[in-house]
Amino acid sequence: MTDISLSGKTLETDSVMLRYPFRIKHQDSLAIIMDLHHPDYFYHAFTYPRFEYLSSFGKRGQAPEEILSAENFRFTDNRMWGLDANKHLLTRMSISDIYPPINEKETPLNKEIIRALDFALYNDSCFVIPDYSGKHRFHIIDKNGNIRSSHGKIPSRKHKKGDIALAQAWRSFIDYNPGNHTLAMVTQLGEVLEIYNLKDSTHVIKIGSHGEPEYQEAGGMAIPSGIMGFSDIQVTDKYIYTVFHGRSFKEIAQQQQPMIDGGQYIYVFSLEGDPLYKYTLDHFIYGIDVNERTREIYAVDVNSNQPVVKYELKH
């Protein structure tokens, strides 16, 4: 793996105060940042690539068309899908006229699906959602929110019993590229990358030097130990980009104030899982948006009042 240091350019977003920007994505001339802790709205729209503020939407609340929790979002055409784990719901919104966005379709998830914490679009009418029962690795969900098929097993070498605690410890962030049929998953704890080709059913598992997720079980729940691992992933036509933390929970707890949150590394893998590049950043980040055409990465830094940082690809 080639080591590369990157210095970023901080972009001004003074028109909106973001509290905990967790995800960032763009489509054409629009960028959206998902903020987990904003008091009023989960989603914030900006022009791309200048990041001039447009509007905020996805109102926090319990009423119809309001959101209890936001886990991730995905673009498709002039629409956006968002996942609300607390409402057990996928919602498609029209974003051609950003404010106010129009909720076009709601897909309640089947009660068999245990609290969904990430999703990806899979062809025109289906979704991929990680399985948190411990029985499988992920489900293919149809347009009605029902499980169409289930795939894979948690590839733990230490724990053979697939249960909810193990599934919690192996919580993974996912992304799917329909052009090369590649579904990639990275663990929030430890250092595990899994790659599934959904066309030919091949499966690759790569476990890094920090090993698989470590945890203690208490009352049927997983209590994290070991390290914080990955926090975001993007599968492009040629590469897999991931945000990696690599800090132990002991180290995190012993930090002096102000505490630093996020990962300082972007790891780049081939579509077969070979480690190619390790970018060391001058910011600690959570989410990334990679634009290989312009050779730019936009990242969000939860530690800064100006959280959007632009980096130039060096490979």
C-alpha positions in Angstrom: 0.0 0.0 0.0 1.5 3.3 -1.1 1.5 6.0 1.6 0.4 9.5 0.5 -0.1 12.6 2.7 -2.9 15.0 1.7 -3.6 18.6 2.7 -7.2 19.8 2.1 -8.9 23.1 1.3 -11.6 24.1 3.7 -14.8 25.4 2.1 -17.0 28.0 3.7 -20.5 27.0 4.6 -21.4 30.0 6.9 -25.1 30.0 5.9 -25.9 26.9 7.9 -24.4 25.6 11.1 -23.8 21.9 10.8 -23.6 20.0 14.1 -22.5 16.5 13.1 -22.1 16.1 9.3 -21.9 12.4 8.7 -22.5 11.8 5.0 -21.8 13.9 1.9 -22.8 13.0 -1.7 -23.3 14.9 -5.0 -25.4 14.4 -8.2 -24.7 16.8 -11.1 -24.7 20.3 -9.7 -26.3 19.4 -6.3 -24.6 18.3 -3.1 -26.3 17.1 0.1 -24.8 16.7 3.5 -26.6 14.6 6.1 -26.3 16.0 9.7 -27.1 13.5 12.5 -27.4 16.1 15.3 -28.9 19.2 13.6 -31.8 20.4 15.8 -34.3 20.9 13.0 -33.3 19.2 9.7 -31.3 16.1 8.7 -30.5 17.1 5.1 -28.8 20.3 3.8 -28.5 21.1 0.1 -25.6 23.0 -1.5 -24.5 23.8 -5.0 -21.8 21.6 -6.3 -18.8 22.1 -6.5 -18.9 25.6 -4.9 -20.9 24.5 -1.9 -23.2 27.5 -1.7 -26.1 26.8 0.6 -29.5 26.2 -0.9 -31.9 24.9 1.7 -32.4 22.4 4.5 -35.1 19.7 4.5 -36.0 16.4 6.1 -37.5 17.9 9.2 -36.8 16.2 12.5 -40.0 15.0 14.2 -42.6 12.3 14.6 -45.3 13.6 12.3 -46.0 12.2 8.9 -43.3 13.2 6.4 -41.0 14.0 9.3 -37.9 12.0 10.2 -37.0 10.3 13.5 -33.5 9.2 12.5 -31.4 9.4 9.3 -28.9 6.6 8.6 -27.9 7.3 5.0 -29.2 8.5 1.6 -28.8 7.7 -2.0 -29.3 9.6 -5.3 -31.2 8.2 -8.3 -32.0 10.5 -11.3 -33.6 13.6 -9.8 -34.7 11.8 -6.7 -33.2 10.9 -3.3 -33.9 7.8 -1.1 -33.4 8.2 2.6 -33.5 5.6 5.4 -35.2 6.2 8.7 -34.3 3.4 11.1 -36.6 4.5 13.9 -39.6 4.6 11.5 -38.4 1.4 9.8 -39.0 3.3 6.5 -37.3 4.1 3.2 -38.6 7.3 1.6 -38.1 8.6 -2.0 -38.1 12.3 -2.4 -38.1 14.5 -5.5 -35.2 16.9 -5.4 -35.5 18.6 -8.8 -37.1 21.5 -6.9 -35.2 21.4 -3.7 -37.4 23.3 -1.3 -39.7 22.0 -0.2 -38.8 18.5 -1.5 -41.8 16.2 -2.2 -42.1 12.8 -0.6 -43.1 10.7 -3.6 -43.0 7.2 -2.2 -42.7 5.5 1.2 -41.5 1.9 1.6 -42.2 0.4 5.1 -39.6 -2.3 5.8 -40.9 -5.8 6.7 -40.9 -6.5 10.4 -38.6 -9.4 9.8 -35.8 -6.9 9.1 -34.1 -6.0 12.3 -33.3 -2.2 12.6 -31.7 -1.3 9.3 -28.6 1.0 9.7 -27.5 1.3 6.1 -28.8 0.6 2.6 -27.8 0.8 -1.1 -29.8 0.9 -4.3 -29.8 -2.4 -6.3 -31.3 -2.1 -9.8 -34.5 -0.1 -10.5 -36.7 -1.4 -7.7 -34.7 -3.2 -5.0 -32.4 -2.4 -2.1 -29.5 -4.0 -0.3 -29.7 -3.8 3.5 -27.3 -5.5 6.0 -28.8 -8.2 8.2 -28.6 -7.6 11.9 -30.1 -10.9 13.0 -26.7 -12.6 12.8 -28.1 -15.3 10.4 -27.0 -13.6 7.1 -24.8 -10.8 5.9 -27.3 -8.8 3.9 -30.8 -9.0 2.3 -32.1 -8.0 -1.1 -35.3 -6.0 -0.4 -38.0 -5.6 -3.0 -40.0 -2.4 -3.8 -42.6 -3.3 -1.2 -40.0 -3.6 1.6 -40.0 -7.4 1.8 -37.0 -9.7 1.9 -36.5 -11.2 -1.6 -33.4 -13.1 -0.8 -30.7 -13.3 1.9 -27.0 -13.8 1.4 -23.7 -14.5 3.2 -22.6 -15.2 6.7 -20.7 -13.1 9.2 -17.1 -14.2 8.5 -16.0 -14.3 12.1 -13.1 -16.6 13.0 -13.6 -16.1 16.7 -17.4 -16.4 17.1 -19.2 -19.3 15.3 -22.6 -18.5 16.7 -24.5 -16.0 14.6 -26.6 -13.9 17.0 -27.7 -10.3 17.4 -24.7 -9.3 19.5 -22.3 -10.6 16.8 -24.3 -8.8 14.2 -24.1 -5.6 16.2 -20.4 -5.9 16.6 -20.1 -6.5 12.8 -22.2 -3.5 11.9 -21.0 -2.5 8.4 -21.2 0.4 6.0 -22.0 -0.6 2.5 -22.0 0.7 -1.1 -23.0 -0.9 -4.4 -21.9 -0.1 -8.0 -24.3 -1.4 -10.6 -21.8 -0.9 -13.4 -19.4 -3.6 -12.0 -22.0 -5.4 -9.8 -19.7 -4.8 -6.8 -21.2 -4.7 -3.3 -18.5 -3.7 -0.7 -18.9 -3.7 3.1 -16.6 -2.4 5.8 -16.9 -2.9 9.6 -17.4 0.0 12.0 -15.2 -2.0 14.5 -12.0 -3.7 13.6 -10.6 -3.8 10.1 -12.6 -6.0 7.7 -13.5 -5.4 4.1 -15.9 -7.8 2.3 -16.6 -7.7 -1.5 -19.5 -9.4 -3.1 -20.0 -9.6 -6.9 -23.8 -9.8 -7.2 -23.6 -11.1 -10.7 -21.2 -14.1 -10.4 -21.6 -14.5 -6.6 -17.9 -14.4 -5.9 -16.9 -13.2 -2.4 -13.7 -11.8 -1.1 -12.8 -11.2 2.6 -9.9 -9.0 3.6 -9.0 -8.7 7.3 -6.4 -6.0 8.1 -3.8 -5.8 10.9 -6.3 -4.7 13.5 -8.3 -7.9 13.0 -12.0 -8.5 13.2 -14.4 -6.5 15.4 -13.8 -7.0 19.1 -16.6 -6.8 21.7 -17.9 -8.0 25.1 -21.4 -9.4 25.3 -23.7 -8.1 28.1 -27.4 -8.8 28.2 -27.4 -10.0 24.6 -25.9 -6.7 23.4 -22.4 -6.1 22.0 -20.2 -3.6 24.0 -17.5 -2.4 21.6 -13.8 -2.9 22.5 -10.7 -2.9 20.4 -10.7 -0.1 17.8 -12.9 2.1 15.8 -12.6 0.9 12.2 -14.3 2.3 9.1 -16.9 5.0 8.8 -17.7 5.3 5.1 -17.2 3.5 1.8 -17.7 4.3 -1.9 -17.4 1.9 -4.8 -16.4 3.6 -8.1 -15.8 2.0 -11.5 -12.2 1.1 -10.7 -11.6 1.4 -6.9 -13.1 1.1 -3.4 -12.6 4.1 -1.2 -12.9 3.8 2.6 -12.6 6.1 5.6 -10.5 4.4 8.3 -10.1 5.5 12.0 -7.8 2.9 13.6 -7.9 4.3 17.1 -8.6 2.2 20.1 -11.5 3.0 22.4 -9.0 3.4 25.3 -7.1 6.0 23.3 -10.3 7.8 22.4 -11.4 7.9 26.0 -8.1 9.3 27.2 -8.1 12.3 24.8 -7.6 15.7 26.2 -10.3 18.3 25.5 -11.4 19.2 22.9 -11.8 15.6 21.8 -11.1 14.8 18.2 -13.7 12.6 16.4 -13.3 10.8 13.0 -10.8 9.0 10.9 -7.5 10.5 9.5 -7.1 7.9 6.7 -8.6 7.1 3.3 -7.8 3.6 2.2 -8.1 2.8 -1.5 -8.6 -0.8 -2.6 -8.9 -2.5 -6.0 -12.3 -4.1 -6.8 -10.7 -7.4 -5.8 -9.7 -6.0 -2.4 -6.0 -5.5 -2.9 -4.8 -2.5 -0.8 -3.4 0.1 -3.1 -3.1 3.6 -1.4 -3.2 4.9 2.1 -4.0 8.7 2.3 -3.1 10.4 5.6 -5.2 13.5 5.9 -4.8 16.8 7.8 -8.4 16.5 9.1 -10.4 13.9 10.9 -13.4 13.0 8.8 -16.5 10.7 8.7 -18.0 10.8 5.2 -16.5 11.2 1.7 -17.7 11.9 -1.8 -15.2 10.8 -4.5 -15.3 12.4 -8.0 -12.8 10.5 -10.1 -13.7 12.6 -13.2 -12.4 15.8 -11.5 -10.0 13.9 -9.3 -11.4 15.3 -6.1 -12.6 14.0 -2.8 -15.0 16.1 -0.7 -15.1 15.1 3.0 -16.9 16.2 6.2 -15.0 17.0 9.4 -17.3 16.9 12.5 -14.8 18.8 14.6 -15.0 22.0 12.6 -17.5 24.8 12.1 -16.4 24.7 8.5 -16.8 21.0 8.0 -16.5 20.6 4.2 -12.9 19.8 3.1 -11.7 19.3 -0.5 -8.8 17.0 -1.4 -7.1 16.2 -4.7 -6.6 12.6 -5.7 -2.9 11.8 -6.1 -3.0 8.3 -7.7 
